Amino acid sequence: MNIPVKVTQEAEADLKSARVWYESQQPGLGTDFRDKIEELLVRIEDSPRQFAAEYDDVRMAVPEKYPYVVYFRIMKRFIQVFAIHHGRRDPAAWKSRL
C-alpha cells in the first residue's frame, strides 16, 4: 500500500516527552524508544490495515519492547498519526484529539 505517514504536532510532542523520560531513566534508552517508534511507523506506512481498529476508524499499533500505543487513521492520501500514548493512560486523552 505504502501511503505516507503524517505525524501531528500532538503526537510528536507525545514522542518527545516519552523519549526524554526514557533517556532520563537510562542513557540511550530514549534513542532506542524513538527508533522502535520509527520502525513501527514504517510498518504502518507499508501495511496499515494489518493493525486492528480500536475505535471507529482509529487503528492502533504497539512498538516492540515498549508499553506505548500509536493511534492512527487511514485517510485518502496519507495516514494520520495523532497520538503516541502509554498503554495504561486514560484513553479519553487520545480520543479528545479526534
N, C-alpha and C positions, 0 to 999 in steps of 0.2 A: 504494500500500500504506500508506504513512505510519504506521509503527509507531514509538513514541517510542524515542529512543536514551538509554541509561543508561551513563555512563562510570564505571568502577570507580575506586576511590581510587588503585590502582596505575597505571592509565592516565593519570589526572590528574597524578600525580607524574612520569610519563614526559613528558607535555606540558610541564609547568612546567620540568623540567630542560632539555629541548631549547630551549624558548623563552629561558631565561636564557642558555644557551650562545650561541645566535644573536644575542641582544641584546648580548652581550659582544664579539662579532665586529664588529658594526656597529649603531649606534643605529637603531632602527626595524625591524631585521630580525626580532627576536623577535616583535614585534607582527604582522608580515607572516606569519610562520610560524604563529602562533596563528590568524590569520584564515583561512589556507588550510586548516588542520585543521578549523575550524568550518564552512567551506564544504563540505568533504568529508563531515562528519557530517550535514549537511542532505541531501546526495545519498544517503547511506546510509539515512537515515530515509525518504526518498521512494521509493527503489527498491533495497533491499538485495540482491536477487537478481541485480542486474546485475554484481556483483562475484564473482570466481572463488573457489571453495572451495579452500583451501590444504591443509588438514589436517582430515580428517573433516568436521565441520560448521562449521569455522572458516573464515571468509571474510576476504579481505584487500583493502584499498583504499589507493591511493597518492595523496597530495596533489599538486597541481600545484606544480612547481618544487623540491620538497624530497625528499631520499632517505629518507623515512620511510614506514613501513607502519602502517596502522591495522588491527588484528586484532579481529574481532567475530564474534558468533554471533547468529543469529536465534532468539529464544526465543518462547514462546507469546504473551506480552503486550508484549514490548519487545525491543529489540536491545541486547545487552550488548557494549560496547567494553571489552576487558580489557587491551589493550596498544597502545602507540604507540611503535614501535621503529625505530631506524635500520636501513635495509635490509641493511647489511653486518654487523649484530650477529649473534651466535650465536642461532639460532632456539630453542635449548633454554631461553633466558631467558623467552620468552613462553609456550612450551609448559608450563613449570612452573606457570603460573597457571591452567591448565585444571582 
